Amino acid sequence: MLKIICPECMSDDIAYTATLENGDNFTETFLCNECDEDFSEGRIYFEEIA
């Protein structure tokens, strides 16, 4: 299993939102609750958990 982590502070306290637009298209937003970094447009980092 994988969890998303913030690329700035490495926190796993992430707010995720998916907004439906025009039928089947949607926009994803990733916002860190620790450092307020919005990394929706950049790379997404994952950490493997057991």
GILINJO-V260803 format. One line per field, one symbol per residue. ss: DSSP state (~ for helix, > for strand, _ for the rest). A space follows every 50 residues. Layout:
ss: ???
This chain:
ss: _>>>>________>>>>>>>>___>>>>>>>>_____>______>>>>__
